[in-house]
Amino acid sequence: MESEQLIEDAKKVLEQNNRGSFTIPAAGLYPHQWLWDSCFISIGTRNYDIERSKNEILSLLSAQWSNGMLPHMILNGKPHKSTNIWRGWINPNAPDDLITSGITQP
């Protein structure tokens, strides 16, 4: 019974942090999509909502740079104090239609 409650509590957190096509790690603290967090979220949600899991990964891939790299973060496009810190737009491989971090993963 205890593990069932833990699973339901975890689902509630993921639902509260759901932003449609992606899930944020923590409201207020991390308002953007993060690569590693989304990968683990997708692993978890595949157990009960495969479409949501797919959408999480597709959202990550939509920000892939032209050189194949995936950004560490996809900024949600709303003004935020971290927007100017990451400066992904300086790199010519960054997408033109999304704001991403300048830190990438292969």
DARAMO-V141559 format. One record per residue. N is the residue number from 1. PHI is phi in whole degrees, -180 to 180 (none if undefined). OMEGA is omega in whole degrees, -180 to 180 (* if undefined). Layout:
BEGIN
[[N | PHI | OMEGA] [N | PHI | OMEGA]]
END
This chain:
BEGIN
[[1 | none | -179] [2 | -62 | -180] [3 | -69 | 177] [4 | -65 | 178] [5 | -67 | 178] [6 | -63 | 178] [7 | -63 | 179] [8 | -64 | 178] [9 | -64 | 179] [10 | -64 | 177] [11 | -61 | 179] [12 | -63 | 178] [13 | -63 | 179] [14 | -63 | 178] [15 | -67 | 178] [16 | -64 | -178] [17 | -96 | 179] [18 | -70 | 179] [19 | -117 | 178] [20 | 99 | -179] [21 | -94 | 179] [22 | -152 | -178] [23 | -122 | 177] [24 | -84 | 179] [25 | -69 | -177] [26 | -158 | 180] [27 | -59 | 179] [28 | 85 | -178] [29 | -92 | 180] [30 | -129 | -174] [31 | -84 | -177] [32 | -116 | 177] [33 | -87 | 179] [34 | -112 | -175] [35 | -54 | -175] [36 | -65 | 180] [37 | -60 | -178] [38 | -64 | 177] [39 | -63 | 179] [40 | -69 | 176] [41 | -61 | 179] [42 | -63 | 177] [43 | -61 | -179] [44 | -70 | -175] [45 | -72 | 179] [46 | -62 | -180] [47 | -74 | -179] [48 | -139 | 179] [49 | -154 | -175] [50 | -62 | 179] [51 | -65 | 177] [52 | -63 | 178] [53 | -61 | 178] [54 | -62 | -179] [55 | -62 | 178] [56 | -60 | -180] [57 | -71 | 179] [58 | -62 | 177] [59 | -63 | 176] [60 | -61 | -177] [61 | -68 | 179] [62 | -67 | -180] [63 | -103 | -179] [64 | -60 | 179] [65 | -74 | -178] [66 | -65 | 177] [67 | -91 | 177] [68 | 94 | -178] [69 | -75 | 175] [70 | -107 | -179] [71 | -70 | 177] [72 | -64 | -178] [73 | -143 | 170] [74 | -112 | -178] [75 | -77 | -172] [76 | -74 | 177] [77 | 87 | 177] [78 | -86 | 179] [79 | -57 | -180] [80 | -153 | -176] [81 | -60 | -179] [82 | -87 | -174] [83 | -56 | -177] [84 | -80 | 180] [85 | -73 | -169] [86 | -83 | 170] [87 | 45 | 179] [88 | -64 | -176] [89 | -65 | 179] [90 | -67 | -179] [91 | -78 | -179] [92 | -66 | 179] [93 | -84 | -179] [94 | -68 | 179] [95 | -67 | 180] [96 | -80 | -172] [97 | -100 | 179] [98 | -135 | 174] [99 | -99 | -180] [100 | -127 | 174] [101 | -72 | 175] [102 | -81 | 176] [103 | -91 | -177] [104 | -131 | 176] [105 | -126 | 177] [106 | -71 | *]]
END
